[in-house]
Amino acid sequence: MTYDPLIAWTPPPVAPPPHPRARTAMVLGIVSVLGVLCLLPVLVGPLAWYYGAVARREVEREPTRWGGRNEATIGMVCGIIGTALLGLLLLVAALVVGGYALLLDPQTGYGS
């Protein structure tokens, strides 16, 4: 039996391309976490959470077609953190507005 290099050689396995929403979710998640000081970037936290969950679900459903599960997970986790920070900011804003309303204490003259 002779050795034929063309028959014995097999190409290395090709990794599937990353899911298009995986990188989007990761970027949006990082922006939402880093944008705590500005209100606008925090607003993309729920969007990053959604895109990460969708991309991760599709990667798990079709692992031979899509890659990028780690990017989708990072985007989802950062989106969850960004959403929690958004909720915290809204709670603080509500407390500030409520405290300001109590400090004003308008005297209308009724009932006195």
N, CA, C and O atoms as a GROMACS GRO file, in nm:
protein
  448
    1MET      N    1   0.084  -0.116   0.000
    1MET     CA    2   0.000   0.000   0.000
    1MET      C    3   0.089   0.124   0.000
    1MET      O    4   0.182   0.134   0.079
    2THR      N    5   0.060   0.213  -0.087
    2THR     CA    6   0.139   0.336  -0.097
    2THR      C    7   0.068   0.451  -0.028
    2THR      O    8  -0.054   0.454  -0.014
    3TYR      N    9   0.147   0.545   0.014
    3TYR     CA   10   0.094   0.661   0.085
    3TYR      C   11   0.065   0.771  -0.016
    3TYR      O   12   0.153   0.815  -0.089
    4ASP      N   13  -0.058   0.812  -0.020
    4ASP     CA   14  -0.098   0.920  -0.110
    4ASP      C   15  -0.134   1.043  -0.025
    4ASP      O   16  -0.234   1.040   0.047
    5PRO      N   17  -0.055   1.150  -0.030
    5PRO     CA   18  -0.080   1.265   0.057
    5PRO      C   19  -0.212   1.336   0.028
    5PRO      O   20  -0.268   1.401   0.116
    6LEU      N   21  -0.263   1.325  -0.093
    6LEU     CA   22  -0.389   1.391  -0.124
    6LEU      C   23  -0.508   1.321  -0.062
    6LEU      O   24  -0.607   1.385  -0.026
    7ILE      N   25  -0.499   1.192  -0.049
    7ILE     CA   26  -0.610   1.116   0.010
    7ILE      C   27  -0.601   1.122   0.163
    7ILE      O   28  -0.704   1.130   0.229
    8ALA      N   29  -0.481   1.117   0.218
    8ALA     CA   30  -0.466   1.113   0.363
    8ALA      C   31  -0.492   1.249   0.428
    8ALA      O   32  -0.525   1.255   0.546
    9TRP      N   33  -0.478   1.356   0.354
    9TRP     CA   34  -0.494   1.488   0.412
    9TRP      C   35  -0.642   1.525   0.419
    9TRP      O   36  -0.715   1.513   0.321
   10THR      N   37  -0.683   1.570   0.536
   10THR     CA   38  -0.819   1.622   0.550
   10THR      C   39  -0.809   1.765   0.600
   10THR      O   40  -0.724   1.796   0.684
   11PRO      N   41  -0.891   1.849   0.550
   11PRO     CA   42  -0.883   1.989   0.593
   11PRO      C   43  -0.923   2.002   0.740
   11PRO      O   44  -1.004   1.924   0.790
   12PRO      N   45  -0.867   2.100   0.808
   12PRO     CA   46  -0.905   2.120   0.948
   12PRO      C   47  -1.051   2.165   0.956
   12PRO      O   48  -1.103   2.226   0.863
   13PRO      N   49  -1.116   2.137   1.066
   13PRO     CA   50  -1.256   2.178   1.077
   13PRO      C   51  -1.266   2.330   1.080
   13PRO      O   52  -1.185   2.400   1.141
   14VAL      N   53  -1.366   2.378   1.013
   14VAL     CA   54  -1.388   2.522   1.004
   14VAL      C   55  -1.488   2.563   1.112
   14VAL      O   56  -1.595   2.504   1.125
   15ALA      N   57  -1.450   2.664   1.188
   15ALA     CA   58  -1.540   2.713   1.293
   15ALA      C   59  -1.655   2.788   1.228
   15ALA      O   60  -1.635   2.861   1.131
   16PRO      N   61  -1.774   2.772   1.280
   16PRO     CA   62  -1.887   2.845   1.222
   16PRO      C   63  -1.872   2.995   1.248
   16PRO      O   64  -1.810   3.035   1.347
   17PRO      N   65  -1.928   3.077   1.162
   17PRO     CA   66  -1.916   3.222   1.181
   17PRO      C   67  -1.995   3.266   1.305
   17PRO      O   68  -2.094   3.202   1.342
   18PRO      N   69  -1.952   3.373   1.368
   18PRO     CA   70  -2.027   3.420   1.485
   18PRO      C   71  -2.165   3.472   1.445
   18PRO      O   72  -2.184   3.525   1.336
   19HIS      N   73  -2.258   3.457   1.535
   19HIS     CA   74  -2.394   3.506   1.511
   19HIS      C   75  -2.390   3.658   1.500
   19HIS      O   76  -2.321   3.723   1.578
   20PRO      N   77  -2.463   3.716   1.404
   20PRO     CA   78  -2.458   3.861   1.386
   20PRO      C   79  -2.504   3.940   1.509
   20PRO      O   80  -2.453   4.049   1.534
   21ARG      N   81  -2.598   3.888   1.584
   21ARG     CA   82  -2.647   3.960   1.701
   21ARG      C   83  -2.560   3.939   1.824
   21ARG      O   84  -2.575   4.010   1.923
   22ALA      N   85  -2.468   3.843   1.818
   22ALA     CA   86  -2.382   3.816   1.935
   22ALA      C   87  -2.290   3.935   1.961
   22ALA      O   88  -2.280   3.982   2.074
   23ARG      N   89  -2.223   3.982   1.860
   23ARG     CA   90  -2.134   4.096   1.877
   23ARG      C   91  -2.212   4.223   1.908
   23ARG      O   92  -2.167   4.307   1.986
   24THR      N   93  -2.327   4.238   1.845
   24THR     CA   94  -2.412   4.354   1.873
   24THR      C   95  -2.454   4.356   2.019
   24THR      O   96  -2.450   4.461   2.085
   25ALA      N   97  -2.493   4.240   2.070
   25ALA     CA   98  -2.534   4.231   2.211
   25ALA      C   99  -2.417   4.263   2.303
   25ALA      O  100  -2.435   4.331   2.404
   26MET      N  101  -2.298   4.214   2.269
   26MET     CA  102  -2.182   4.240   2.354
   26MET      C  103  -2.148   4.389   2.356
   26MET      O  104  -2.122   4.445   2.462
   27VAL      N  105  -2.150   4.453   2.241
   27VAL     CA  106  -2.117   4.596   2.235
   27VAL      C  107  -2.222   4.678   2.310
   27VAL      O  108  -2.187   4.767   2.387
   28LEU      N  109  -2.349   4.649   2.288
   28LEU     CA  110  -2.455   4.722   2.356
   28LEU      C  111  -2.449   4.700   2.507
   28LEU      O  112  -2.473   4.793   2.585
   29GLY      N  113  -2.417   4.578   2.549
   29GLY     CA  114  -2.406   4.549   2.692
   29GLY      C  115  -2.292   4.625   2.757
   29GLY      O  116  -2.307   4.680   2.866
   30ILE      N  117  -2.179   4.628   2.692
   30ILE     CA  118  -2.064   4.701   2.746
   30ILE      C  119  -2.094   4.851   2.752
   30ILE      O  120  -2.060   4.917   2.849
   31VAL      N  121  -2.157   4.903   2.647
   31VAL     CA  122  -2.193   5.045   2.647
   31VAL      C  123  -2.292   5.075   2.759
   31VAL      O  124  -2.282   5.180   2.823
   32SER      N  125  -2.386   4.984   2.784
   32SER     CA  126  -2.485   5.010   2.889
   32SER      C  127  -2.422   5.008   3.028
   32SER      O  128  -2.464   5.084   3.116
   33VAL      N  129  -2.324   4.923   3.049
   33VAL     CA  130  -2.259   4.918   3.181
   33VAL      C  131  -2.165   5.038   3.199
   33VAL      O  132  -2.160   5.097   3.306
   34LEU      N  133  -2.092   5.072   3.096
   34LEU     CA  134  -1.998   5.184   3.106
   34LEU      C  135  -2.068   5.320   3.102
   34LEU      O  136  -2.009   5.421   3.141
   35GLY      N  137  -2.191   5.324   3.057
   35GLY     CA  138  -2.262   5.451   3.047
   35GLY      C  139  -2.347   5.482   3.168
   35GLY      O  140  -2.452   5.545   3.154
   36VAL      N  141  -2.304   5.441   3.285
   36VAL     CA  142  -2.381   5.464   3.407
   36VAL      C  143  -2.392   5.613   3.437
   36VAL      O  144  -2.495   5.658   3.485
   37LEU      N  145  -2.288   5.688   3.410
   37LEU     CA  146  -2.289   5.829   3.443
   37LEU      C  147  -2.378   5.911   3.349
   37LEU      O  148  -2.428   6.017   3.388
   38CYS      N  149  -2.399   5.862   3.229
   38CYS     CA  150  -2.489   5.928   3.135
   38CYS      C  151  -2.613   5.840   3.123
   38CYS      O  152  -2.602   5.718   3.122
   39LEU      N  153  -2.729   5.901   3.115
   39LEU     CA  154  -2.852   5.822   3.116
   39LEU      C  155  -2.875   5.750   2.983
   39LEU      O  156  -2.924   5.637   2.983
   40LEU      N  157  -2.841   5.810   2.873
   40LEU     CA  158  -2.873   5.753   2.742
   40LEU      C  159  -2.810   5.615   2.718
   40LEU      O  160  -2.882   5.525   2.675
   41PRO      N  161  -2.680   5.593   2.743
   41PRO     CA  162  -2.626   5.460   2.717
   41PRO      C  163  -2.686   5.351   2.805
   41PRO      O  164  -2.688   5.234   2.765
   42VAL      N  165  -2.734   5.385   2.923
   42VAL     CA  166  -2.792   5.284   3.010
   42VAL      C  167  -2.923   5.232   2.951
   42VAL      O  168  -2.964   5.121   2.982
   43LEU      N  169  -2.987   5.310   2.867
   43LEU     CA  170  -3.114   5.270   2.808
   43LEU      C  171  -3.100   5.152   2.712
   43LEU      O  172  -3.200   5.087   2.682
   44VAL      N  173  -2.980   5.122   2.665
   44VAL     CA  174  -2.962   5.010   2.573
   44VAL      C  175  -2.941   4.878   2.646
   44VAL      O  176  -2.923   4.774   2.582
   45GLY      N  177  -2.942   4.879   2.779
   45GLY     CA  178  -2.925   4.757   2.857
   45GLY      C  179  -3.030   4.650   2.826
   45GLY      O  180  -2.994   4.536   2.799
   46PRO      N  181  -3.160   4.685   2.828
   46PRO     CA  182  -3.260   4.583   2.794
   46PRO      C  183  -3.246   4.532   2.651
   46PRO      O  184  -3.274   4.415   2.625
   47LEU      N  185  -3.204   4.617   2.560
   47LEU     CA  186  -3.185   4.574   2.422
   47LEU      C  187  -3.070   4.474   2.412
   47LEU      O  188  -3.080   4.374   2.340
   48ALA      N  189  -2.961   4.500   2.485
   48ALA     CA  190  -2.848   4.406   2.486
   48ALA      C  191  -2.890   4.273   2.548
   48ALA      O  192  -2.848   4.167   2.501
   49TRP      N  193  -2.970   4.279   2.652
   49TRP     CA  194  -3.019   4.158   2.717
   49TRP      C  195  -3.101   4.075   2.617
   49TRP      O  196  -3.082   3.953   2.608
   50TYR      N  197  -3.190   4.139   2.544
   50TYR     CA  198  -3.274   4.071   2.446
   50TYR      C  199  -3.190   4.012   2.332
   50TYR      O  200  -3.205   3.894   2.299
   51TYR      N  201  -3.103   4.094   2.273
   51TYR     CA  202  -3.021   4.044   2.161
   51TYR      C  203  -2.931   3.929   2.206
   51TYR      O  204  -2.914   3.832   2.132
   52GLY      N  205  -2.874   3.938   2.325
   52GLY     CA  206  -2.790   3.831   2.375
   52GLY      C  207  -2.866   3.702   2.394
   52GLY      O  208  -2.817   3.594   2.362
   53ALA      N  209  -2.988   3.713   2.448
   53ALA     CA  210  -3.069   3.593   2.469
   53ALA      C  211  -3.108   3.528   2.336
   53ALA      O  212  -3.105   3.406   2.322
   54VAL      N  213  -3.146   3.611   2.240
   54VAL     CA  214  -3.185   3.558   2.108
   54VAL      C  215  -3.066   3.492   2.039
   54VAL      O  216  -3.079   3.381   1.986
   55ALA      N  217  -2.951   3.558   2.039
   55ALA     CA  218  -2.833   3.502   1.974
   55ALA      C  219  -2.789   3.373   2.042
   55ALA      O  220  -2.756   3.276   1.975
   56ARG      N  221  -2.789   3.372   2.174
   56ARG     CA  222  -2.747   3.252   2.247
   56ARG      C  223  -2.841   3.134   2.219
   56ARG      O  224  -2.796   3.021   2.202
   57ARG      N  225  -2.970   3.163   2.214
   57ARG     CA  226  -3.068   3.057   2.185
   57ARG      C  227  -3.046   3.001   2.044
   57ARG      O  228  -3.053   2.880   2.024
   58GLU      N  229  -3.020   3.088   1.947
   58GLU     CA  230  -3.000   3.041   1.810
   58GLU      C  231  -2.867   2.968   1.794
   58GLU      O  232  -2.858   2.874   1.715
   59VAL      N  233  -2.765   3.008   1.868
   59VAL     CA  234  -2.636   2.937   1.864
   59VAL      C  235  -2.652   2.798   1.924
   59VAL      O  236  -2.596   2.702   1.871
   60GLU      N  237  -2.726   2.787   2.033
   60GLU     CA  238  -2.746   2.657   2.095
   60GLU      C  239  -2.834   2.567   2.009
   60GLU      O  240  -2.817   2.445   2.009
   61ARG      N  241  -2.927   2.628   1.935
   61ARG     CA  242  -3.016   2.550   1.849
   61ARG      C  243  -2.943   2.497   1.726
   61ARG      O  244  -2.968   2.385   1.682
   62GLU      N  245  -2.852   2.578   1.668
   62GLU     CA  246  -2.779   2.541   1.547
   62GLU      C  247  -2.629   2.563   1.567
   62GLU      O  248  -2.575   2.660   1.514
   63PRO      N  249  -2.560   2.475   1.643
   63PRO     CA  250  -2.418   2.498   1.672
   63PRO      C  251  -2.327   2.481   1.551
   63PRO      O  252  -2.215   2.533   1.551
   64THR      N  253  -2.371   2.410   1.449
   64THR     CA  254  -2.286   2.396   1.330
   64THR      C  255  -2.299   2.516   1.238
   64THR      O  256  -2.212   2.538   1.153
   65ARG      N  257  -2.405   2.593   1.253
   65ARG     CA  258  -2.425   2.710   1.167
   65ARG      C  259  -2.369   2.838   1.229
   65ARG      O  260  -2.311   2.921   1.159
   66TRP      N  261  -2.388   2.855   1.362
   66TRP     CA  262  -2.349   2.978   1.429
   66TRP      C  263  -2.249   2.953   1.540
   66TRP      O  264  -2.252   2.849   1.606
   67GLY      N  265  -2.162   3.050   1.559
   67GLY     CA  266  -2.070   3.052   1.673
   67GLY      C  267  -2.096   3.180   1.751
   67GLY      O  268  -2.195   3.250   1.727
   68GLY      N  269  -2.009   3.211   1.843
   68GLY     CA  270  -2.021   3.335   1.919
   68GLY      C  271  -2.107   3.325   2.042
   68GLY      O  272  -2.166   3.424   2.086
   69ARG      N  273  -2.114   3.205   2.100
   69ARG     CA  274  -2.196   3.187   2.220
   69ARG      C  275  -2.143   3.271   2.335
   69ARG      O  276  -2.220   3.328   2.412
   70ASN      N  277  -2.010   3.279   2.348
   70ASN     CA  278  -1.952   3.356   2.458
   70ASN      C  279  -1.981   3.505   2.444
   70ASN      O  280  -2.011   3.571   2.543
   71GLU      N  281  -1.973   3.557   2.323
   71GLU     CA  282  -2.006   3.698   2.301
   71GLU      C  283  -2.151   3.726   2.336
   71GLU      O  284  -2.182   3.828   2.397
   72ALA      N  285  -2.240   3.635   2.296
   72ALA     CA  286  -2.382   3.653   2.327
   72ALA      C  287  -2.405   3.649   2.477
   72ALA      O  288  -2.486   3.726   2.530
   73THR      N  289  -2.335   3.561   2.547
   73THR     CA  290  -2.350   3.552   2.692
   73THR      C  291  -2.298   3.677   2.760
   73THR      O  292  -2.360   3.728   2.853
   74ILE      N  293  -2.183   3.727   2.716
   74ILE     CA  294  -2.129   3.851   2.772
   74ILE      C  295  -2.226   3.966   2.750
   74ILE      O  296  -2.251   4.045   2.841
   75GLY      N  297  -2.282   3.976   2.630
   75GLY     CA  298  -2.380   4.082   2.602
   75GLY      C  299  -2.504   4.068   2.688
   75GLY      O  300  -2.558   4.168   2.734
   76MET      N  301  -2.549   3.944   2.709
   76MET     CA  302  -2.668   3.922   2.790
   76MET      C  303  -2.643   3.960   2.936
   76MET      O  304  -2.726   4.025   2.998
   77VAL      N  305  -2.528   3.919   2.990
   77VAL     CA  306  -2.496   3.950   3.130
   77VAL      C  307  -2.478   4.100   3.149
   77VAL      O  308  -2.529   4.158   3.245
   78CYS      N  309  -2.406   4.164   3.058
   78CYS     CA  310  -2.388   4.310   3.067
   78CYS      C  311  -2.522   4.381   3.050
   78CYS      O  312  -2.545   4.484   3.113
   79GLY      N  313  -2.609   4.327   2.967
   79GLY     CA  314  -2.743   4.385   2.952
   79GLY      C  315  -2.825   4.371   3.078
   79GLY      O  316  -2.900   4.463   3.113
   80ILE      N  317  -2.812   4.259   3.148
   80ILE     CA  318  -2.882   4.242   3.275
   80ILE      C  319  -2.831   4.342   3.378
   80ILE      O  320  -2.909   4.404   3.449
   81ILE      N  321  -2.699   4.357   3.384
   81ILE     CA  322  -2.640   4.455   3.477
   81ILE      C  323  -2.683   4.596   3.440
   81ILE      O  324  -2.719   4.674   3.528
   82GLY      N  325  -2.681   4.629   3.312
   82GLY     CA  326  -2.724   4.761   3.267
   82GLY      C  327  -2.870   4.787   3.296
   82GLY      O  328  -2.907   4.898   3.331
   83THR      N  329  -2.955   4.684   3.282
   83THR     CA  330  -3.096   4.698   3.314
   83THR      C  331  -3.117   4.720   3.463
   83THR      O  332  -3.201   4.801   3.503
   84ALA      N  333  -3.040   4.649   3.546
   84ALA     CA  334  -3.048   4.670   3.691
   84ALA      C  335  -3.004   4.812   3.727
   84ALA      O  336  -3.064   4.876   3.813
   85LEU      N  337  -2.899   4.860   3.663
   85LEU     CA  338  -2.854   4.996   3.688
   85LEU      C  339  -2.958   5.098   3.642
   85LEU      O  340  -2.977   5.201   3.706
   86LEU      N  341  -3.024   5.070   3.532
   86LEU     CA  342  -3.131   5.158   3.484
   86LEU      C  343  -3.245   5.162   3.585
   86LEU      O  344  -3.297   5.269   3.615
   87GLY      N  345  -3.283   5.046   3.638
   87GLY     CA  346  -3.387   5.042   3.741
   87GLY      C  347  -3.346   5.119   3.865
   87GLY      O  348  -3.427   5.190   3.925
   88LEU      N  349  -3.220   5.105   3.904
   88LEU     CA  350  -3.170   5.178   4.020
   88LEU      C  351  -3.172   5.329   3.996
   88LEU      O  352  -3.209   5.405   4.085
   89LEU      N  353  -3.132   5.371   3.877
   89LEU     CA  354  -3.136   5.514   3.844
   89LEU      C  355  -3.278   5.568   3.844
   89LEU      O  356  -3.303   5.679   3.890
   90LEU      N  357  -3.373   5.489   3.792
   90LEU     CA  358  -3.512   5.533   3.793
   90LEU      C  359  -3.566   5.542   3.936
   90LEU      O  360  -3.644   5.632   3.967
   91LEU      N  361  -3.527   5.448   4.022
   91LEU     CA  362  -3.570   5.452   4.161
   91LEU      C  363  -3.514   5.575   4.232
   91LEU      O  364  -3.586   5.642   4.306
   92VAL      N  365  -3.386   5.604   4.210
   92VAL     CA  366  -3.325   5.722   4.271
   92VAL      C  367  -3.392   5.850   4.218
   92VAL      O  368  -3.416   5.943   4.295
   93ALA      N  369  -3.423   5.854   4.089
   93ALA     CA  370  -3.490   5.971   4.033
   93ALA      C  371  -3.628   5.987   4.094
   93ALA      O  372  -3.669   6.100   4.125
   94ALA      N  373  -3.701   5.878   4.114
   94ALA     CA  374  -3.834   5.887   4.175
   94ALA      C  375  -3.823   5.935   4.320
   94ALA      O  376  -3.906   6.014   4.365
   95LEU      N  377  -3.724   5.887   4.392
   95LEU     CA  378  -3.704   5.932   4.531
   95LEU      C  379  -3.666   6.079   4.538
   95LEU      O  380  -3.711   6.151   4.627
   96VAL      N  381  -3.584   6.124   4.445
   96VAL     CA  382  -3.544   6.265   4.443
   96VAL      C  383  -3.665   6.354   4.412
   96VAL      O  384  -3.686   6.456   4.477
   97VAL      N  385  -3.744   6.315   4.314
   97VAL     CA  386  -3.864   6.393   4.279
   97VAL      C  387  -3.963   6.392   4.395
   97VAL      O  388  -4.022   6.495   4.427
   98GLY      N  389  -3.983   6.276   4.458
   98GLY     CA  390  -4.073   6.267   4.572
   98GLY      C  391  -4.024   6.350   4.690
   98GLY      O  392  -4.103   6.417   4.755
   99GLY      N  393  -3.895   6.346   4.717
   99GLY     CA  394  -3.838   6.426   4.826
   99GLY      C  395  -3.849   6.574   4.798
   99GLY      O  396  -3.875   6.652   4.889
  100TYR      N  397  -3.830   6.612   4.676
  100TYR     CA  398  -3.843   6.753   4.638
  100TYR      C  399  -3.988   6.798   4.654
  100TYR      O  400  -4.014   6.910   4.699
  101ALA      N  401  -4.082   6.711   4.618
  101ALA     CA  402  -4.223   6.746   4.633
  101ALA      C  403  -4.260   6.760   4.780
  101ALA      O  404  -4.341   6.845   4.815
  102LEU      N  405  -4.202   6.678   4.867
  102LEU     CA  406  -4.229   6.690   5.011
  102LEU      C  407  -4.165   6.816   5.069
  102LEU      O  408  -4.220   6.876   5.161
  103LEU      N  409  -4.050   6.855   5.015
  103LEU     CA  410  -3.985   6.975   5.065
  103LEU      C  411  -4.060   7.102   5.027
  103LEU      O  412  -4.057   7.200   5.101
  104LEU      N  413  -4.127   7.100   4.914
  104LEU     CA  414  -4.203   7.218   4.872
  104LEU      C  415  -4.320   7.245   4.965
  104LEU      O  416  -4.345   7.360   5.002
  105ASP      N  417  -4.392   7.140   5.004
  105ASP     CA  418  -4.504   7.146   5.096
  105ASP      C  419  -4.589   7.271   5.074
  105ASP      O  420  -4.588   7.363   5.156
  106PRO      N  421  -4.660   7.274   4.965
  106PRO     CA  422  -4.738   7.395   4.936
  106PRO      C  423  -4.850   7.415   5.037
  106PRO      O  424  -4.927   7.323   5.066
  107GLN      N  425  -4.859   7.534   5.091
  107GLN     CA  426  -4.965   7.569   5.184
  107GLN      C  427  -5.078   7.631   5.103
  107GLN      O  428  -5.071   7.747   5.062
  108THR      N  429  -5.181   7.554   5.082
  108THR     CA  430  -5.293   7.604   5.002
  108THR      C  431  -5.394   7.679   5.084
  108THR      O  432  -5.474   7.755   5.029
  109GLY      N  433  -5.392   7.662   5.214
  109GLY     CA  434  -5.486   7.732   5.298
  109GLY      C  435  -5.614   7.655   5.323
  109GLY      O  436  -5.698   7.699   5.402
  110TYR      N  437  -5.630   7.542   5.259
  110TYR     CA  438  -5.749   7.462   5.280
  110TYR      C  439  -5.736   7.382   5.408
  110TYR      O  440  -5.629   7.328   5.435
  111GLY      N  441  -5.839   7.373   5.487
  111GLY     CA  442  -5.841   7.289   5.606
  111GLY      C  443  -5.766   7.348   5.724
  111GLY      O  444  -5.742   7.276   5.821
  112SER      N  445  -5.730   7.474   5.720
  112SER     CA  446  -5.659   7.528   5.836
  112SER      C  447  -5.733   7.646   5.895
  112SER      O  448  -5.687   7.704   5.994
   0.00000   0.00000   0.00000
